[in-house]
Amino acid sequence: MTKADYIASLPLPPYAMSFGGVYFENVIAGYRTLMVEGRETLASELTVIDRLKDGSLYRRKRNESRTLKVKFLIKATSFATLRTKLNALDSYLDAEQVQIIFGDESDKYYIGTKASASYDLSGQYSAVGTIEIYCADPHKYSTTVTEVTASNGEFAINYDGTYKCYPELEATANSDLGFVSYIDANKKVIQIGDPEETDTENHPKMETLIWDIFSTEDKLGTWNNNTATLESDVSTYLQQGSVKKTTKGVEVNSWSTARDVRYGPSKTKAVPADSSSHVGAANCELMWTQHFYASAVTQAQEIIVEMTGTINNTKTVIASMHITKSGTGSFTGRIYYYVMGKQKKAIEFNSAQGNKWFGQDGYNLCRIRKSGDVFTFQVLNAGVFETRVAGTEDYEITEVSFFFNRKKGVNPVALCAIDDVIFNSYSVTNYEDVPNKFMSGDKIIADCGSGKITVNGVEEYGLGALGNDWETFCLTNGVNSIQCVYSDWATTAPTFKLRYRKVYL
């Protein structure tokens, strides 16, 4: 038996290292871990301020990153075989941020990246060397995740990690909910949703009053031609021409004759009466899918989508979204949000073909929502923008329009199409319920380490309270008590679970 074979036959040393799930002793014949350094108690960086009196003023400490040093031996039967084994070792070490486990503590791991590997080839057909692994995060973690289910609305956790850990909080709704909240023994709070949301018998209900899928249905005949009410700053634009149904939705069919600086066709539809025979909605949303891209920087076009109502006997554009490509020599486009004729926000976007905003074959979901005097605008890749305009809470939307217009003498963009136009009213009377923040079956997860909130696997923004204690809501060594709170009108309590991975110094 060769020395390499003998070494390979030995049981793993207790301090053998698993690097990314691989023990080198198991895959490189003749490899043997000799010693490990760097697993000792963490060094701390102290921040102090000198003072005139003796000593200094202590401010804080932080745990420094650590470097693990693994000393090893590789035996071979020839220099060629030895080089082959060293090359294999280099290959295994060529990975980033991997889990590192030592045999004498197989239930815990570090996260690290090889910083260097050196070895001495002076021995006969053998190498003695050192692998240095940099751990930017100096802590070690349990290899298993512990899951706890709340009992009577409370988590009681005896945490035996030696360093704080940030749990993942999960609530599965078993009925409609407005919010869930978690409060620890130190009065630190994580709140998700709206605690002011109610669910009474007299809530208005939601009804879909318009749902026109132009790409598959012939609905253009239910929309009026070139009668849109326009905001004052575009009131001089000429409404003319016609649109057509395509596989993308509604597109311009004819611009007609250029007789104005800006011109093009529009379509307008009155909001139908709801089930209570009322026309108009003070709380509502307009959604549509938008295709928009240019194939040349010189192309220019605009599409305006409007929600209109009658105020003091005058038709008025209450809220609108303008998607514009100006043709100024670049592909930069802009999206403008308007309320009561005043611009509230402008967003730049890349209008080139294949862009992430309104791609060649894809589309973007756009939304304008009115809830009392609060207006919410959303374009998928720009997130959500919300603004409050006092005095508008009772203004009702009675018609919706979209207006394609172009600049005289300038080619329009390669694709501008609208599809899937949906108008939902949340003002229908004599109904028992409205959709709440969360419905039965929704799974609401808060990751306290990142502050990320997901609902049914989709990250949601704006659900967390501004005062959430993300940085201090954590489990510490000893008994931890966390209360689970939810909407008091919910008919069934949610199922609360908490998951954590122990952290050690």
N, C-alpha and C positions, 0 to 999 in steps of 0.2 A: 504494500500500500504506500503510495506517495504521501509526502507531507500535506499536499493540497487535498488529497482524498481523505486523509486523516482529519484535517481541519474541518472539511465539509461534513464528516460523520459526527462531529461533536454536536451536542444540543446547543441551541442558541444561548449566548450569554444573557444574563438577566437585563443588561443594559443595551442589548442589540437594538438598532434603530430601524423602524419601518419608515421609509421615505416615499410618500405618495402611495402607500399600500404595499410597498415591496420591501422585504427584508433582504439585504444584499447577500447575507449568508446563504439564502435559499436559491439565489439565481446566479451567483458568481462563485464557482468552486474555489475553495482556498481563501475566501474572504472571511475576516474575523474582526469584530469590534473589540478594541483593546481598552478604551477609556472614553468617557464622556465628560465634558466640562460645560459649564454655563447653565446648568439646571438649578443652581443654588438660589437662595433668596434674592429677590430682585433688588437691584440698586435703585435708590431714590434720588431724584434731583430736587434739592431744596431751594426755595426762594425766600431770601431773608433781606432785611433792610438794616444797614448799619445805623447805629444811633450813638449819641454822645455818651450815654451811660454805658456801663459794662455790657458786653455781649451785643446782640442784635435782636431785631424784631422779626419773629417768624411769620411768614405769609401763607405758604402752601408747599405741598410736595406733589410730585408726579412720578410714576413708575417709568423708568427708562426702558428703551428697547433692549433686547438681549441678543447675544450671539452664542449659538451652540457650537461647541468644538468636539467633533467625533474623531478619535484617533483609531486607525485601522491597520490591519496587516493583510496583504494578499500574497499567497504562495502559489508558485507555478512550477512546471517542469522544464521550462525553457524561456528564454527572453521573448521569443515570439508569442508564446502562450500568455506570458505575463502582460505583454503589450495589449493583446486582445482583451484580457480581463480589465485592464485599466481603461481601455476604450469603452467597454461595456459600462463600467462605473460612470464615466463621463456622460454617457447617453442617459442613464437613469437619473443623473443629477440635473439634467437640462430641463427643468420644470420650474414653474413659478407658483408661489403661494400654495404649497401643498401641505397636507396633514403629516405631521411627524409624531410618531408614537415610539416610546421606548418600552422594551419588554418587561421591565420591572414596574411599569405603570401603564398597562395596556388599555385602561379605561379612560385615558386622557390623551389629548393631542395638543401640539403646538401648530402654529401656521408659519411657515418660513420658506425662504428661497436660498439656494446655494450661493454664497458670496465668493468662496474660493475653495479650491482643492489642491493640495500639494503633497508630494510624496518623495521619499528617498529611495533611490534604486541601487544603493551600494551593496545590498545583500545579494546573495546568489539566488537568482530567479525569484526574488521577493521584493516587495515594496512595503514600506511603512510610511503612512501619511496621515494627513489631517484634513477633514472636511469642515469648513466653517459655514454655518447656516444662519442667516440674518432673520430675526423675527421682529418685524416692525411692531407688531402687537406682542407684547412680552408675556401675556397671560396664556395659560393652558385651559383647555375646555374638556368637559366630559364627552365621550364618544356617543353617548345616548341622550336623547331628549326626553325629559320627564313631562308627562301630561297629567293635569289635575282637573277634575270637574267640581264646580262649586256646589256646595251643599247649603240649602236654605239661603241662597243669595250671598254666600261668603266663601272665599278661598282661605284655608288655613294651611300654610306651607312651612315645614321645618326645613329650611335651606341650610345645607352643610357645606356649600362652597365657601372658599376662603376670600373671595372677592365678589363684589356686587355683580349682578347680571340683570339684563333687561329682558323681561318676559314678552311673549306674544299672547295677546288677549283675544279670545274668540267668543262671539255671541251669535247663536243661531236663533233667529226669530221664530217663535211658534205662533205668533199672531202679528197684526200690524203694530209698528212701533214708531215713535218719534225720535227716541234717543236711547243710548245706553251709556253708562258711566261707571268708572271704577275709582274707589277711594281707598287709599292705604292708611295704615295706622298713624302716619305722619301728616295726614290730611292732604297728601299729594293726589292730584286728580287727573284722570284721562276721560274726556267727555267726547262722545261721537254722536252727531245729530243735533236736534233742536229740542231742548227740554220744554220750550214754550208751545210746541206743536200739540194741538188737541185733536180729539177724535169724537165729536158729539154726533147725535142723531140728525142734527139739522145742517151739517156741512153741505155745501154745494158739491155736486158730483162732476166728474170729468166726462165730457162727450167729445168724440171726434166728429167735427162738422164738415171738414173737407179732407179727403184722402184721394188725391189724383195721381196715379202712377202713369205718367205720360208715355213712358217708353213701351208700355204693354197695353195701354187702354186709350181709346179715342175720346178724350175728355175736353179737347180744345173748344168744342162747341158750347161748353158751359161757362166759358170765360169771354168777357167782352173785349173788343179790339180797341186799343189806342184811346182809352178813356181814364187812364190813371190820374189820380190827384198827385201833383208834384210839389215838392218842397220849394220854398221861395228861391233858393240858390240854383235850382235847376228848372225853374218854371218856364224858362225861355226855350228849353229843349223841345224839339218838334216830334210829336208822336205820330209815326206813319210807318207804312210797310206791313209785313205779315210774318207769322211764325209757322213752323211745321213740326210734325211729330217725327222723331227719329229713334233709333235704338238707344241713344243717349238721353232722350227726353224731349224737351222743347228747345228748338234752335231757330235762329232767324231764317226765314224763307226768302224775304225780299226786304231790302232797305228802302225801296222806292227811290224817288229822285232826290238828290242832295240839294236841299233848299235852305239849310240852316247850319250853324256851326256844329251843333250836336243834334242827331236825329236817329230814329229807329222805332221799332214796334213795341207795344206794351200789351199786356193782358191783365185784366182785372176781374175778380170774382167777389160777389157779395157773400158775406158769411150767412149761411142758411139759419133759419130759426132752429132753436134747440128743442128738446122734447117737452119743455114747458111752454113752447110757442113764443119764447122771447128771442129777439134779434139783437145781437151784440154781446160782447164779453169783456168785462173789466179785468178778469184774470184769465189769461190765455197764453198760448204759445203757437208760433208758426215755425215749422221745420221743413227743410227741403235739402235735397242733395244737389251739389253744385259741381259741374265740370267747368274748368277754366284754365287754358294755357295758351301761350303765344309760341310760335315757331320762329319768330324773328323779332329783334329788338325794336324794329320800326313799327310793329303792329300796335294798335291802341283800341281799347274798347272798355265799356263800363256796363255793369248790370246793377240795377237798383231794385231791391226787394222791400216792399212797404207794408205796414199795417196802418190802416186809415180808419178814422171815426169822424163823427159830426160833433163839433164843439161850437156852441152859440150859433147854431144853424149854418155853420160853414164846414165843409169837408176839409179835414186837416190830417196831414201825415203825422201820426203819433210816434211811430218808431220805424226806423229803416236801417238797412245795411247796404253800403255801396262797395262793390268789388271792382277795382279799377286797374287797368294797365294804360299808362299815359303815352308810351311810345317815345320816350325822351332819350333813347339811345342805350338803354339797359333793360334787363328783364325784371327790374324791380317793380312790383305792383303794390297797391295799398288797399287796405280794407278799412272803411270808415263806419263807425257806429253813430247814429243820430237819434235823438229824442226831442220831440217838439221843435224840429227844424234846427237844432243846435248839435254840432259835432261834439261827441263825448270821448271818442278815442280813435286813434289811427294806428294801424299795424302794417308794417312792411312785410311783403312775402315775395318769394321767387316765383315768377309766372312762367318760367321756361318749361318746355315740354318735358314730361317725366318728373316734374318737381313733386316734393312730398305733400304740397298743399292741395293742388287740384291736378293730379297726374293724368297721363294720357289715357289710361284705361281705368284708373280708379276715380274716386270722387271724394268729396268732403261733405260731411253732415254739418249744416248750418242751422242756427236756432236763434229766434228772438222770443223772449218770454216777458210777459207783463204780469206782475203780481202786485196789485194795488198800485203804489207809486214807485215800485222797484222794477227796473228793467234789466234783464240779463241777456247778454249776447254771447254766443259761442260759435267759434269755428274750430273744428277738432284739433288742429295743430297749434292753435294759439291759446287754448285753454278758455277759461270763462272770465268775462268782464261783467261787473254789476254796478249799476248806478241808480241813485234815488232822485226822482224829480218831484218835488212837493207839488201838491195840488192836482195830480193826475190820477189819483187812486180810483175815481169814479168814471174816468174816460173809458168808453167802450169801443172796441174794435168791431167795425161793421163790414169792412172789405179788405182784401189783400190784393197786391199787384206786383208784377215784375216787369221791368222796363229795360229792354236791350237798347243801348245807344252807342253811337260811334262818332268819331271826329270826321268832319268833312275833309275829304281829300286824303285820308289816312286809312290804310287797310285794317280791317278788324282782326281780332285774334283768331288763331287757328281753330279753337274750340271754346264755345261758351254755351252751355246747355243746363237746363234745370229739370229735375225729375223728383218724383216722390214728394209732392207738396202736401203737407199735413197741417191742419189747423185744429188744435184742441182747445175747447172751452172748459174752464174750471169754475164757471159761474152759473151752472145749471141748478135751479132751485128744486126743492122738494125731493132731495135725495139723502140717503142715510150716511154716506161715507165718501171720502176722497182718498186718493192714493197718499199714503204716508211716506215718510222718509224710507222706512223699511217695511217690507211685506213678509208674511209668513213664509219661512223657508230661506230667507236671505241669510247669508253667512257673512258676518261683519268681523274683520280681523284688524287689529291694531298691533303693529310691530313697534314696541317701545324703544328699541335700539335705533331705528331709522326714522321714526315718526310717520311711517307709511301706513295708510289706511286702505284696505281693499274691501269691496263688497262683491261677493260671488266671484272672487278671483280677479276683479278689475280694479285697478288703483283709482281711488276717488279723491278729488281735491276739494277743499272747502268744507268737509264734514267735521273735521276736528276743531274744537274750541280754541280760540286764540291763546287762552291762558293755560293750555295743557302743559303738565309738568313732565315733558318727555325726558329731560336730562336728569331728573331726580326720582322718577317713578321706577324703582328697581327693587329687586330682592337682595337682602343682606343676610349675613350669617345669623342664624337663629330662627325664631318663629315670626312669620310674616302673615299679617291678616289683611285681606282686601275685600271690601264690600262691593257688591254688584248692584247697581241701581238702573232702573228703566222706567219708561212712561207708565204712570200710575193707572192710565186708562186701558192698558193692554189687557186683553182677556186671558192670555196665558203667558206665564213667565218665560223668558228666553232660556236656552240652555247655555250656560257659561263654562268655557274651558280656558285653561291657562297652560302654556307650554314654556319650558325653559331649559337651557343647557347650562349646567353648572360651570362656574369660572373659578380658576385657582391661581394663586400667586406663584 
